Amino acid sequence: MKALPNNAPTNVAALDARDPLAGNASHAYGIQFGGPKDVCHIPFQHGPRGVVSSTPGVFDDDLLAIVQDRLEGFQLGPYACTENAEALKAVQFAREALGQRVARRIAQGVLGANATHTSETKA
């Protein structure tokens, strides 16, 4: 388990080791938001979609969509502020970047496979 930094009164952790055979990412996370039994488990897709040996789970964009919806709600209510607006722009930018990644992976025939794609530039 690896504790992750956050700005909330919760504990966030990667519950598994990074998998070098699956993008070098962790695929199971937990958020403890109260007592020891108050834990939200978040499993991410691990392996190509539709393959028997893969573990189904959520995708990065799923969580970003939730955060975007919350921030949009805050901006329409009494909690509207500059910081929320800046965070909303960053989330929207992240979702656009992930959408471009999906489009490139589709165009290069590697979406849904444990294979890399070619970007215009690598960060």
Backbone hydrogen bonds, N-H to C=O, Kabsch-Sander energy under -0.5 kcal/mol:
donor,donor_aa,acceptor,acceptor_aa,energy
2,K,14,A,-2.4
4,L,12,V,-3.1
10,T,8,A,-1.6
11,N,32,Q,-2.2
12,V,4,L,-0.6
13,A,30,G,-2.3
14,A,2,K,-2.6
15,L,13,A,-0.6
15,L,28,A,-3.3
16,D,28,A,-0.8
19,D,25,A,-2.0
22,A,19,D,-1.8
24,N,19,D,-2.4
25,A,19,D,-0.7
25,A,22,A,-0.8
29,Y,42,I,-1.9
30,G,13,A,-2.4
31,I,40,C,-2.0
32,Q,11,N,-3.0
33,F,31,I,-0.7
33,F,38,D,-2.2
34,G,35,G,-0.6
34,G,38,D,-0.7
38,D,35,G,-1.7
39,V,37,K,-1.5
40,C,31,I,-2.6
41,H,39,V,-0.6
42,I,29,Y,-3.0
44,F,27,H,-3.2
45,Q,58,V,-2.2
46,H,55,T,-2.7
51,V,48,P,-1.3
54,S,51,V,-2.1
55,T,46,H,-2.4
58,V,43,P,-2.8
62,D,59,F,-0.9
63,L,59,F,-1.2
64,L,60,D,-2.0
65,A,61,D,-2.4
66,I,62,D,-1.5
67,V,63,L,-2.3
68,Q,64,L,-2.8
69,D,65,A,-2.2
70,R,66,I,-2.2
71,L,67,V,-2.6
72,E,68,Q,-2.6
73,G,69,D,-2.1
74,F,70,R,-2.6
75,Q,71,L,-2.4
76,L,72,E,-0.9
76,L,73,G,-0.8
77,G,74,F,-1.4
80,A,77,G,-1.4
85,A,81,C,-2.1
86,E,82,T,-2.5
87,A,83,E,-2.5
88,L,84,N,-2.7
89,K,85,A,-2.2
90,A,86,E,-2.0
91,V,87,A,-2.4
92,Q,88,L,-2.6
93,F,89,K,-2.5
94,A,90,A,-2.4
95,R,91,V,-2.5
96,E,92,Q,-2.2
97,A,93,F,-2.4
98,L,94,A,-2.4
99,G,95,R,-2.1
100,Q,96,E,-2.2
101,R,97,A,-2.0
102,V,98,L,-2.3
103,A,99,G,-2.4
104,R,100,Q,-2.4
105,R,101,R,-2.5
106,I,102,V,-2.6
107,A,103,A,-2.6
108,Q,104,R,-2.1
109,G,106,I,-1.5
110,V,105,R,-2.6
111,L,105,R,-1.1
113,A,110,V,-1.8
115,A,113,A,-2.2
119,S,117,H,-0.6
